[in-house]
Amino acid sequence: MTKKFPIKPAFPERICWGCDKYCPAHDLARGNGSERRQHPIELSGEDWYKEWGIEVTGPDAKNFDPSEHGYSKNKNTR
């Protein structure tokens, strides 16, 4: 069984999203260990799941404000 993939993680830059192991970015277990796979929110912005046709319900549908976590609303960088 695969792990649930988070729609809007608080700190996506801390984890590699390449497989369901979700390794810390500083300790990658897969591949050559030199790069991590980015979360779609880092690449396409907060509404990435809408572009992919994913319908969100339940706790993942809560309103997430990235500025509360030190992120700019326009970019997913600090």
CNS distance restraints for C-alpha pairs under 8 A (distance, minus, plus):
assign (resid   2 and name CA) (resid  20 and name CA) 6.29 0.50 0.50
assign (resid   3 and name CA) (resid  20 and name CA) 5.97 0.50 0.50
assign (resid   6 and name CA) (resid  60 and name CA) 7.54 0.50 0.50
assign (resid   7 and name CA) (resid  41 and name CA) 7.93 0.50 0.50
assign (resid   7 and name CA) (resid  49 and name CA) 7.07 0.50 0.50
assign (resid   7 and name CA) (resid  60 and name CA) 6.42 0.50 0.50
assign (resid   8 and name CA) (resid  41 and name CA) 6.99 0.50 0.50
assign (resid   8 and name CA) (resid  46 and name CA) 7.24 0.50 0.50
assign (resid   8 and name CA) (resid  60 and name CA) 7.34 0.50 0.50
assign (resid   8 and name CA) (resid  64 and name CA) 7.20 0.50 0.50
assign (resid  10 and name CA) (resid  66 and name CA) 7.56 0.50 0.50
assign (resid  10 and name CA) (resid  69 and name CA) 6.80 0.50 0.50
assign (resid  11 and name CA) (resid  15 and name CA) 7.91 0.50 0.50
assign (resid  11 and name CA) (resid  69 and name CA) 7.84 0.50 0.50
assign (resid  12 and name CA) (resid  38 and name CA) 7.52 0.50 0.50
assign (resid  12 and name CA) (resid  39 and name CA) 6.15 0.50 0.50
assign (resid  12 and name CA) (resid  41 and name CA) 7.82 0.50 0.50
assign (resid  12 and name CA) (resid  42 and name CA) 7.33 0.50 0.50
assign (resid  13 and name CA) (resid  25 and name CA) 7.31 0.50 0.50
assign (resid  13 and name CA) (resid  38 and name CA) 7.13 0.50 0.50
assign (resid  13 and name CA) (resid  39 and name CA) 7.73 0.50 0.50
assign (resid  13 and name CA) (resid  42 and name CA) 7.89 0.50 0.50
assign (resid  14 and name CA) (resid  24 and name CA) 5.90 0.50 0.50
assign (resid  14 and name CA) (resid  25 and name CA) 5.24 0.50 0.50
assign (resid  14 and name CA) (resid  26 and name CA) 8.00 0.50 0.50
assign (resid  15 and name CA) (resid  22 and name CA) 5.82 0.50 0.50
assign (resid  15 and name CA) (resid  23 and name CA) 5.68 0.50 0.50
assign (resid  15 and name CA) (resid  24 and name CA) 4.62 0.50 0.50
assign (resid  15 and name CA) (resid  25 and name CA) 4.83 0.50 0.50
assign (resid  15 and name CA) (resid  36 and name CA) 7.56 0.50 0.50
assign (resid  16 and name CA) (resid  22 and name CA) 5.42 0.50 0.50
assign (resid  16 and name CA) (resid  23 and name CA) 5.45 0.50 0.50
assign (resid  16 and name CA) (resid  24 and name CA) 6.27 0.50 0.50
assign (resid  16 and name CA) (resid  25 and name CA) 5.55 0.50 0.50
assign (resid  16 and name CA) (resid  28 and name CA) 7.31 0.50 0.50
assign (resid  16 and name CA) (resid  36 and name CA) 4.77 0.50 0.50
assign (resid  16 and name CA) (resid  37 and name CA) 5.10 0.50 0.50
assign (resid  16 and name CA) (resid  38 and name CA) 6.40 0.50 0.50
assign (resid  16 and name CA) (resid  39 and name CA) 7.69 0.50 0.50
assign (resid  17 and name CA) (resid  22 and name CA) 5.61 0.50 0.50
assign (resid  17 and name CA) (resid  23 and name CA) 7.73 0.50 0.50
assign (resid  17 and name CA) (resid  36 and name CA) 7.17 0.50 0.50
assign (resid  17 and name CA) (resid  37 and name CA) 5.13 0.50 0.50
assign (resid  17 and name CA) (resid  38 and name CA) 5.95 0.50 0.50
assign (resid  17 and name CA) (resid  39 and name CA) 5.80 0.50 0.50
assign (resid  18 and name CA) (resid  22 and name CA) 7.38 0.50 0.50
assign (resid  18 and name CA) (resid  36 and name CA) 7.10 0.50 0.50
assign (resid  18 and name CA) (resid  37 and name CA) 4.96 0.50 0.50
assign (resid  18 and name CA) (resid  38 and name CA) 7.63 0.50 0.50
assign (resid  23 and name CA) (resid  27 and name CA) 6.44 0.50 0.50
assign (resid  23 and name CA) (resid  28 and name CA) 5.55 0.50 0.50
assign (resid  23 and name CA) (resid  29 and name CA) 6.74 0.50 0.50
assign (resid  24 and name CA) (resid  28 and name CA) 6.42 0.50 0.50
assign (resid  25 and name CA) (resid  36 and name CA) 6.30 0.50 0.50
assign (resid  27 and name CA) (resid  33 and name CA) 7.60 0.50 0.50
assign (resid  28 and name CA) (resid  33 and name CA) 5.18 0.50 0.50
assign (resid  28 and name CA) (resid  34 and name CA) 7.93 0.50 0.50
assign (resid  28 and name CA) (resid  36 and name CA) 7.32 0.50 0.50
assign (resid  29 and name CA) (resid  33 and name CA) 6.67 0.50 0.50
assign (resid  38 and name CA) (resid  42 and name CA) 6.36 0.50 0.50
assign (resid  38 and name CA) (resid  43 and name CA) 7.17 0.50 0.50
assign (resid  39 and name CA) (resid  43 and name CA) 6.95 0.50 0.50
assign (resid  40 and name CA) (resid  44 and name CA) 5.82 0.50 0.50
assign (resid  40 and name CA) (resid  45 and name CA) 7.29 0.50 0.50
assign (resid  40 and name CA) (resid  48 and name CA) 6.25 0.50 0.50
assign (resid  41 and name CA) (resid  45 and name CA) 4.63 0.50 0.50
assign (resid  41 and name CA) (resid  46 and name CA) 5.39 0.50 0.50
assign (resid  41 and name CA) (resid  47 and name CA) 7.43 0.50 0.50
assign (resid  41 and name CA) (resid  48 and name CA) 5.86 0.50 0.50
assign (resid  41 and name CA) (resid  76 and name CA) 7.58 0.50 0.50
assign (resid  42 and name CA) (resid  76 and name CA) 5.70 0.50 0.50
assign (resid  44 and name CA) (resid  48 and name CA) 5.31 0.50 0.50
assign (resid  45 and name CA) (resid  74 and name CA) 7.95 0.50 0.50
assign (resid  45 and name CA) (resid  75 and name CA) 7.17 0.50 0.50
assign (resid  45 and name CA) (resid  76 and name CA) 6.97 0.50 0.50
assign (resid  47 and name CA) (resid  51 and name CA) 6.91 0.50 0.50
assign (resid  48 and name CA) (resid  52 and name CA) 6.52 0.50 0.50
assign (resid  49 and name CA) (resid  53 and name CA) 6.22 0.50 0.50
assign (resid  49 and name CA) (resid  54 and name CA) 5.18 0.50 0.50
assign (resid  49 and name CA) (resid  55 and name CA) 7.52 0.50 0.50
assign (resid  50 and name CA) (resid  54 and name CA) 5.68 0.50 0.50
assign (resid  50 and name CA) (resid  55 and name CA) 7.15 0.50 0.50
assign (resid  56 and name CA) (resid  60 and name CA) 6.39 0.50 0.50
assign (resid  56 and name CA) (resid  61 and name CA) 5.48 0.50 0.50
assign (resid  57 and name CA) (resid  61 and name CA) 5.19 0.50 0.50
assign (resid  58 and name CA) (resid  62 and name CA) 7.71 0.50 0.50
assign (resid  65 and name CA) (resid  69 and name CA) 7.62 0.50 0.50
assign (resid  65 and name CA) (resid  73 and name CA) 7.89 0.50 0.50
assign (resid  66 and name CA) (resid  70 and name CA) 6.70 0.50 0.50
assign (resid  66 and name CA) (resid  71 and name CA) 5.17 0.50 0.50
assign (resid  66 and name CA) (resid  72 and name CA) 6.74 0.50 0.50
assign (resid  66 and name CA) (resid  73 and name CA) 6.26 0.50 0.50
assign (resid  66 and name CA) (resid  76 and name CA) 7.94 0.50 0.50
assign (resid  67 and name CA) (resid  71 and name CA) 4.75 0.50 0.50
assign (resid  67 and name CA) (resid  72 and name CA) 5.67 0.50 0.50
assign (resid  67 and name CA) (resid  73 and name CA) 6.24 0.50 0.50
assign (resid  70 and name CA) (resid  78 and name CA) 5.87 0.50 0.50
assign (resid  71 and name CA) (resid  75 and name CA) 7.19 0.50 0.50
assign (resid  71 and name CA) (resid  76 and name CA) 5.72 0.50 0.50
assign (resid  71 and name CA) (resid  77 and name CA) 5.59 0.50 0.50
assign (resid  71 and name CA) (resid  78 and name CA) 4.89 0.50 0.50
assign (resid  72 and name CA) (resid  76 and name CA) 6.08 0.50 0.50
assign (resid  72 and name CA) (resid  77 and name CA) 6.38 0.50 0.50
assign (resid  72 and name CA) (resid  78 and name CA) 6.48 0.50 0.50
